[in-house]
């Protein structure tokens, strides 16, 4: 059976989607799952950049390594390549659909968040906002994997 492929998407691909990718990758490795995970942004603003310092700090604090990730924008190829496309917020979802993605889910549809947006921690000061966002993403990613029968 071919590996299922999951793409997590936010605006710049330096905060939320790298955390989601890192958390999912950690679960995949821990549970020896046959899944492929990646992340991208709806913008080109940070193309080639590493995740922001606070995202790397909060990930490392939780034993998740995102230090080797590099920001990249979504591509036309992504529309065919991924089985699941997961947006961090409603605007990302709209942007993905405008780009031509057919089936896009919100990460906040999982983990009992009732479709809530994963807030962009880039605009928070300090690590507290990143900690809250990390916790939300971790709960949602685990629930997504369970709900889709991937765990």
Backbone as JSON, one array per atom type, in Angstrom:
{
  "sequence": "XXXXXXXXXXXXXXXXXXXXXXXXXXXXXXXXXXXXXXXXXXXXXXXXXXXXXXXXXXXXXXXXXXXXXXXXXXXXXXXXXXXXXXXXXXXXXXXXXXXXXXXXXXXXXXXXXXXXXXXXXXXXXXXXXXXXXXXXXXXXXXXXXXXXXXX",
  "N": [[0.83, -1.18, 0.0], [0.62, 2.22, -0.91], [2.29, 5.01, 0.66], [0.38, 7.32, 2.54], [0.03, 10.81, 2.05], [0.51, 13.88, 3.68], [-0.11, 17.32, 3.83], [0.59, 20.22, 5.56], [-0.5, 23.53, 5.92], [0.17, 26.98, 6.24], [0.35, 30.58, 6.39], [3.04, 31.77, 6.02], [4.73, 29.61, 6.38], [6.55, 29.38, 8.48], [5.91, 29.23, 11.15], [3.32, 27.95, 12.25], [2.62, 25.75, 10.42], [5.16, 24.44, 10.14], [5.43, 23.52, 12.79], [3.23, 21.77, 12.94], [3.97, 19.9, 10.97], [6.35, 18.94, 12.15], [5.41, 17.84, 14.6], [3.66, 15.88, 13.6], [5.54, 14.32, 12.18], [7.11, 13.39, 14.28], [5.25, 11.76, 15.63], [4.78, 9.9, 13.59], [7.31, 8.68, 13.39], [7.6, 7.67, 16.04], [5.52, 5.81, 16.15], [5.98, 4.25, 14.02], [4.68, 4.65, 11.51], [3.32, 4.47, 8.19], [3.48, 6.99, 6.64], [3.81, 10.12, 4.91], [4.88, 13.38, 5.43], [4.62, 16.93, 5.07], [5.13, 20.5, 4.81], [3.92, 23.77, 3.89], [3.6, 27.15, 2.64], [1.1, 29.66, 1.93], [2.07, 31.93, 0.91], [4.98, 33.5, -0.62], [6.76, 34.75, 0.95], [8.69, 33.94, 2.88], [10.33, 32.12, 1.65], [12.63, 29.5, 1.6], [13.61, 30.05, 4.12], [14.41, 29.13, 7.52], [12.27, 27.74, 10.11], [10.7, 30.09, 12.37], [12.45, 31.48, 15.21], [11.12, 31.21, 17.73], [9.29, 29.17, 17.2], [11.04, 27.06, 16.72], [12.25, 26.91, 19.23], [10.08, 26.22, 20.97], [9.31, 23.82, 19.84], [11.64, 22.26, 20.21], [11.7, 22.24, 23.0], [9.65, 20.49, 23.41], [10.67, 18.16, 22.48], [10.73, 17.87, 19.71], [12.06, 18.08, 16.55], [12.46, 20.64, 14.35], [14.35, 21.94, 13.0], [15.64, 21.49, 10.56], [13.87, 22.06, 8.59], [12.7, 24.01, 5.81], [11.14, 26.92, 4.65], [8.61, 26.88, 2.18], [6.67, 27.78, -0.68], [3.28, 26.81, -1.57], [2.65, 24.64, -4.37], [1.68, 23.91, -7.79], [2.02, 21.2, -8.22], [1.65, 20.14, -5.7], [-1.09, 19.89, -5.47], [-1.78, 17.5, -6.66], [-0.13, 15.69, -5.43], [-0.6, 15.25, -2.67], [-2.57, 13.49, -0.28], [-4.01, 14.49, 1.83], [-4.74, 17.78, 2.68], [-4.14, 20.22, 4.91], [-5.21, 23.08, 6.37], [-4.18, 25.84, 8.42], [-5.78, 27.98, 9.16], [-8.92, 29.7, 8.43], [-8.57, 31.6, 6.4], [-6.25, 30.67, 5.12], [-7.33, 28.3, 4.13], [-9.24, 29.3, 2.31], [-7.47, 30.57, 0.53], [-6.02, 28.36, -0.42], [-8.06, 26.94, -1.71], [-8.72, 28.82, -3.67], [-6.41, 28.65, -5.13], [-6.75, 26.25, -6.29], [-6.89, 23.83, -4.93], [-8.73, 20.96, -4.1], [-9.87, 19.4, -1.9], [-9.74, 20.56, 1.16], [-8.98, 20.66, 4.54], [-9.58, 22.1, 7.79], [-7.25, 22.38, 10.39], [-8.2, 22.91, 12.92], [-10.66, 21.67, 12.92], [-10.43, 19.35, 14.15], [-9.75, 17.62, 17.27], [-11.65, 18.63, 19.06], [-12.0, 21.39, 18.71], [-13.87, 22.64, 17.2], [-13.7, 23.77, 14.58], [-12.14, 26.0, 14.91], [-9.72, 28.56, 14.2], [-6.2, 27.96, 14.02], [-4.33, 30.04, 15.83], [-2.09, 32.61, 14.64], [1.04, 32.56, 15.87], [3.11, 34.24, 15.37], [2.61, 36.88, 15.74], [2.49, 37.21, 18.43], [3.99, 38.2, 21.52], [6.91, 36.91, 22.97], [7.2, 33.51, 24.33], [4.82, 32.4, 25.28], [2.44, 32.51, 23.69], [3.25, 30.84, 21.6], [3.52, 28.45, 22.96], [0.84, 27.87, 23.61], [-0.23, 27.62, 21.01], [1.32, 25.48, 20.09], [0.39, 23.43, 21.8], [-2.32, 23.29, 20.97], [-2.01, 22.53, 18.26], [-0.73, 20.05, 18.59], [-2.73, 18.48, 19.87], [-4.72, 18.58, 17.89], [-3.43, 17.44, 15.61], [-2.92, 14.81, 16.51], [-5.59, 13.98, 16.89], [-6.57, 14.26, 14.26], [-5.05, 12.29, 12.89], [-5.99, 10.0, 14.18], [-8.79, 10.19, 13.64], [-8.85, 9.95, 10.88], [-8.07, 7.39, 10.56], [-5.38, 6.8, 10.44], [-3.59, 6.24, 12.42]],
  "CA": [[0.0, 0.0, 0.0], [1.45, 3.43, -0.94], [2.21, 5.92, 1.81], [-0.5, 8.49, 2.49], [0.83, 12.04, 2.15], [-0.19, 14.96, 4.37], [0.5, 18.65, 3.71], [0.1, 21.24, 6.48], [-0.29, 24.82, 5.26], [-0.16, 28.26, 6.88], [0.66, 31.71, 5.52], [4.45, 31.92, 5.67], [5.45, 28.35, 6.56], [7.67, 29.52, 9.43], [5.44, 29.07, 12.53], [2.32, 26.92, 12.54], [2.73, 24.52, 9.62], [6.35, 23.65, 10.52], [5.14, 22.81, 14.04], [2.34, 20.64, 12.62], [4.79, 18.9, 10.29], [7.27, 18.34, 13.12], [4.64, 17.01, 15.52], [3.22, 14.7, 12.85], [6.72, 13.49, 11.89], [7.49, 12.74, 15.54], [4.28, 10.68, 15.84], [5.05, 8.9, 12.55], [8.51, 7.95, 13.79], [7.33, 6.94, 17.28], [4.57, 4.72, 15.94], [6.4, 3.55, 12.8], [3.57, 4.75, 10.56], [3.68, 4.58, 6.77], [2.95, 8.27, 6.2], [4.76, 11.16, 4.51], [4.34, 14.67, 5.87], [5.35, 18.1, 4.6], [4.42, 21.74, 5.09], [4.13, 24.82, 2.9], [2.9, 28.4, 2.91], [0.34, 30.21, 0.81], [2.84, 33.07, 0.4], [6.4, 33.26, -0.95], [7.5, 35.71, 1.76], [9.81, 33.39, 3.66], [10.86, 31.0, 0.88], [14.0, 29.1, 1.91], [13.98, 30.37, 5.5], [14.13, 28.16, 8.58], [11.17, 28.17, 10.97], [11.08, 31.2, 13.26], [13.18, 31.07, 16.41], [10.22, 30.77, 18.79], [8.75, 27.85, 16.83], [12.1, 26.07, 16.95], [12.44, 26.79, 20.68], [8.97, 25.49, 21.57], [9.39, 22.44, 19.33], [12.75, 21.6, 20.9], [11.25, 22.05, 24.38], [8.75, 19.34, 23.39], [11.42, 17.05, 21.88], [10.4, 17.8, 18.28], [13.1, 18.79, 15.79], [12.03, 21.25, 13.09], [15.48, 22.81, 12.61], [16.09, 21.24, 9.18], [12.82, 22.48, 7.66], [12.85, 25.28, 5.08], [9.86, 27.41, 4.15], [8.38, 26.82, 0.74], [5.28, 28.07, -1.04], [2.52, 25.74, -2.23], [2.89, 24.54, -5.81], [0.67, 23.19, -8.55], [2.28, 19.76, -8.03], [1.09, 19.75, -4.4], [-2.52, 19.56, -5.63], [-1.89, 16.08, -7.05], [0.81, 14.89, -4.66], [-1.0, 15.0, -1.29], [-3.88, 12.89, 0.0], [-4.65, 15.37, 2.81], [-4.21, 19.14, 2.76], [-4.68, 20.73, 6.17], [-4.95, 24.51, 6.56], [-4.15, 26.28, 9.81], [-6.9, 28.89, 9.45], [-9.93, 29.82, 7.37], [-8.01, 32.35, 5.26], [-5.38, 29.73, 4.4], [-8.21, 27.38, 3.42], [-9.76, 30.05, 1.15], [-6.36, 30.77, -0.41], [-5.73, 27.06, -1.04], [-9.16, 26.65, -2.64], [-8.55, 29.74, -4.8], [-5.26, 28.13, -5.88], [-7.22, 25.08, -7.01], [-6.95, 22.62, -4.12], [-10.12, 20.5, -4.05], [-10.31, 18.98, -0.57], [-8.9, 21.17, 2.18], [-9.55, 20.62, 5.89], [-8.98, 22.98, 8.8], [-6.71, 21.61, 11.5], [-9.08, 23.16, 14.06], [-11.85, 20.81, 12.86], [-10.08, 18.17, 14.94], [-9.37, 17.89, 18.65], [-12.72, 19.3, 19.79], [-11.85, 22.84, 18.59], [-15.06, 23.1, 16.49], [-13.36, 24.57, 13.41], [-11.42, 27.2, 15.31], [-8.43, 28.79, 13.56], [-4.97, 27.9, 14.81], [-3.87, 31.43, 15.76], [-0.72, 32.81, 14.17], [1.83, 33.01, 17.02], [4.13, 35.19, 14.92], [2.26, 38.21, 16.21], [2.52, 37.22, 19.89], [5.33, 38.47, 22.07], [7.37, 35.85, 23.85], [6.91, 32.11, 24.03], [3.54, 31.93, 25.79], [1.54, 32.25, 22.56], [3.76, 29.68, 20.87], [3.19, 27.27, 23.77], [-0.59, 27.58, 23.42], [-0.4, 27.16, 19.64], [1.9, 24.13, 20.04], [-0.55, 22.51, 22.46], [-3.49, 23.11, 20.1], [-1.6, 21.76, 17.08], [-0.45, 18.68, 19.0], [-4.02, 17.83, 20.09], [-5.41, 18.46, 16.6], [-2.72, 16.48, 14.75], [-3.21, 13.48, 17.03], [-6.99, 13.66, 16.6], [-6.67, 14.1, 12.81], [-4.5, 10.98, 12.54], [-6.94, 9.01, 14.71], [-10.08, 10.32, 12.94], [-8.68, 9.48, 9.49], [-7.65, 5.99, 10.58], [-3.96, 6.73, 10.06], [-2.83, 5.78, 13.59]],
  "C": [[0.89, 1.26, 0.0], [1.25, 4.28, 0.3], [1.2, 7.02, 1.54], [0.37, 9.72, 2.74], [-0.04, 13.17, 2.69], [0.59, 16.25, 4.2], [-0.19, 19.6, 4.68], [0.46, 22.61, 5.91], [-0.7, 25.98, 6.17], [0.26, 29.37, 5.92], [2.12, 31.71, 5.07], [5.29, 30.67, 5.78], [6.7, 28.52, 7.43], [7.23, 29.32, 10.88], [4.56, 27.83, 12.7], [2.51, 25.64, 11.73], [4.04, 23.76, 9.88], [6.15, 22.89, 11.84], [4.26, 21.59, 13.77], [3.12, 19.53, 11.92], [5.69, 18.18, 11.28], [6.56, 17.42, 14.1], [4.2, 15.73, 14.82], [4.4, 13.77, 12.57], [7.17, 12.74, 13.14], [6.56, 11.57, 15.84], [4.53, 9.54, 14.84], [6.25, 8.03, 12.93], [8.26, 7.09, 15.04], [6.48, 5.7, 17.05], [4.87, 3.91, 14.67], [5.27, 3.49, 11.76], [4.1, 4.91, 9.14], [3.02, 5.84, 6.2], [4.1, 9.19, 5.81], [4.11, 12.49, 4.87], [5.25, 15.79, 5.37], [4.56, 19.33, 5.03], [4.79, 22.77, 4.04], [3.36, 26.06, 3.34], [2.13, 28.86, 1.69], [1.05, 31.43, 0.22], [4.27, 32.63, 0.09], [7.32, 34.06, -0.01], [8.75, 35.16, 2.42], [10.5, 32.22, 2.95], [12.33, 30.76, 1.22], [14.44, 29.36, 3.33], [13.66, 29.19, 6.43], [12.89, 28.62, 9.35], [11.64, 29.28, 11.91], [11.67, 30.66, 14.56], [12.25, 30.55, 17.5], [9.58, 29.42, 18.47], [9.8, 26.77, 17.07], [12.31, 25.85, 18.44], [11.34, 25.94, 21.31], [8.94, 24.04, 21.09], [10.46, 21.67, 20.09], [12.39, 21.3, 22.36], [10.36, 20.81, 24.5], [9.35, 18.13, 22.66], [11.02, 16.79, 20.43], [11.43, 18.65, 17.55], [12.53, 19.32, 14.48], [13.16, 22.08, 12.47], [15.94, 22.62, 11.17], [15.05, 21.66, 8.14], [13.17, 23.82, 7.02], [11.48, 25.66, 4.53], [9.8, 27.26, 2.63], [6.93, 27.19, 0.47], [4.6, 26.83, -1.63], [2.81, 25.79, -3.73], [1.73, 23.83, -6.48], [0.8, 21.68, -8.33], [1.66, 19.27, -6.72], [-0.38, 19.32, -4.51], [-2.72, 18.08, -5.95], [-1.13, 15.16, -6.09], [0.28, 14.45, -3.29], [-2.41, 14.46, -1.18], [-4.69, 13.78, 0.94], [-3.95, 16.72, 2.76], [-4.92, 19.8, 3.93], [-4.24, 22.18, 6.37], [-4.99, 24.87, 8.04], [-5.28, 27.25, 10.15], [-7.79, 29.03, 8.22], [-9.41, 30.59, 6.16], [-7.07, 31.48, 4.45], [-6.21, 28.78, 3.57], [-8.78, 28.05, 2.17], [-8.68, 30.23, 0.09], [-6.0, 29.47, -1.14], [-6.81, 26.7, -2.06], [-9.08, 27.55, -3.87], [-7.4, 29.29, -5.71], [-5.62, 26.86, -6.64], [-7.22, 23.78, -6.23], [-8.42, 22.25, -3.93], [-10.62, 20.2, -2.64], [-9.33, 19.51, 0.47], [-9.65, 21.11, 3.51], [-8.88, 21.69, 6.74], [-8.46, 22.11, 9.93], [-7.62, 21.74, 12.72], [-10.4, 22.41, 14.01], [-11.65, 19.57, 13.72], [-9.8, 18.6, 16.38], [-10.38, 18.69, 19.44], [-12.57, 20.83, 19.78], [-12.95, 23.46, 17.72], [-14.76, 24.05, 15.32], [-12.62, 25.86, 13.7], [-10.11, 27.33, 14.51], [-7.3, 28.5, 14.54], [-4.39, 29.31, 14.72], [-2.41, 31.53, 15.33], [0.12, 33.37, 15.32], [2.9, 34.03, 16.65], [3.88, 36.58, 15.48], [2.18, 38.3, 17.73], [3.92, 37.61, 20.34], [5.68, 37.34, 23.03], [6.9, 34.47, 23.46], [5.52, 31.65, 24.44], [2.54, 31.63, 24.67], [1.96, 31.03, 21.76], [3.45, 28.39, 21.63], [1.73, 26.88, 23.58], [-0.86, 27.03, 22.02], [0.16, 25.74, 19.49], [0.93, 23.11, 20.63], [-1.76, 22.23, 21.58], [-3.14, 22.23, 18.9], [-1.37, 20.3, 17.46], [-1.75, 17.89, 19.19], [-4.7, 17.57, 18.74], [-4.75, 17.45, 15.67], [-3.0, 15.05, 15.21], [-4.65, 13.07, 16.7], [-7.21, 13.46, 15.11], [-6.2, 12.69, 12.42], [-5.44, 9.85, 12.98], [-8.23, 9.01, 13.89], [-10.0, 9.79, 11.51], [-8.2, 8.04, 9.41], [-6.2, 5.79, 10.21], [-3.07, 6.28, 11.21], [-2.96, 4.29, 13.77]]
}
